[in-house]
């Protein structure tokens, strides 16, 4: 929002929506995010980024100046963190993006629904897909 952190995403695909409780609390609603590979992300003024360790497997990053939500990152990848899940509200132009998936769909409040034919993974399916083990799972 304030412009302290700027980035260029050299490539990105469609977007996904996360309905987990943490994302809803962090973003104020479901988290709408597009995946940007680590190698395709260029960040200006990265010193202004702050991170919050939200689980044993991921962090959420935000602007240290204004507090704007930036992205979510799993702890897998070349540099110790995975691809960026960039919130689509940060993009200069999100037109034309395609909704590819919903995760934690079984945790979605019943007051909203997204249209379209795309995968809707439950919490268990999501954790399995991303190789996350919790509470003996």
N, C-alpha and C positions, 0 to 999 in steps of 0.2 A: 504494500500500500504506500509506503513512504519512499520506495526506490533505493533504499540502502543496499539491498541485495538484488542483483540482476543476474540473469542466466540466459544462455542460448542452448536450446535442445536441438541437436543436429538431426535427430530422427525420433519418431514416436509413432506408436500404432494407435489402435482404438483405445478406449478407456474402460475402466472398471469402476464398480461401486462397492464400497465396503459398508456393511450395516452393523459391524460389531459395536459394542457399547463404548469402547474407548474412542473409536473414530467419531461416533455420534457426539460424544462429549467434547472432543477436541475441535471438530469442525462445525459443531452446532447443528449438524444434520448428518445424513449419510456422507461419506467421503467419496467424491467424484475425482478420480485421478487417472492420469495417463502414464504409462511406463516409459521411462527414458533410460536407455542403457548407460552405465557408468562411462563408457568410452565416448558417448555422444553428448555429454553434459559439460558445458563450460560455464563456470561461475565467476562473477566479478564480486569483489569485496566479501569473500567467504569469511573473513574475520568478524563480520556482523551476524553470522549465523550462530544460533544457539540450539542445543539439542536436549531433548528430554528422553531418557531411557524409559520407555513405556512398558517393556516386557523383557523377558530373558533373551528374546531373539530379535528385537527391533528397537529403533529409535525414531522419534518424530522431531523434525527440525523446523525452526521458525525464525523470523527476523528478530534479532536482539534489540532493534531500535523501536519498532512499532508493534511487534508481537504477531504479525501476520503468519498464518499457517503456510509453510512452504511445501514440505514433502515428508513422506514416510519411507524408511529404508530397513529392509531385512539385513541381518548380519552375515550375509553370504555374498561373496564376490571377490574380485581380484584385489581390491584395496581394503579388504576386511568388512566392507559393507556392500550390499547388493544394489541393484538398479534403483533409480529414483522413482517413486510413485508421486508425481507432481500433481498438485491439485489443479484442475482444469480452469478454475477461476483466475489463476495467475497468467494464463496464456493470453497473448494479445488478440488471438483469433482462434477460438475453439470450434468454429463452424466446420462442419464436415466430419468431425470425429464420430466414430461408431461405437455404441455400447457393446462391449464384447463379453462382459461377465459381471455377475454379482457374487460377492462372497459374504459369508456369515448371513446368508439369506434367511435362515431360520431365526435370526435375532432381530429382523426388521420389524419395526412397529407396524401394526395393522392400519395405521392412518395414512399410509402412502403405498403406492405400487408403481413400478416402472414397466412400461410397455415393451413389447418386442420379444423375439424368440432368440434367447441367448442362455448360456449356462447359468444356473443359480445354485451355487454350492452351499451346503450347510456348514456349520462350524467344524464338524468332524472332517468333512471332505476338504475344507480349506486347509486345516492344519496338516492333514495327510499330504495334500498336494505340495505344500511348502516345506515338508519335512520337519515340522515342529512337533516336539514331544513335550507334553505337559502332564503333570500329576500322574506319572506312571504310564501314560498313553504310549 
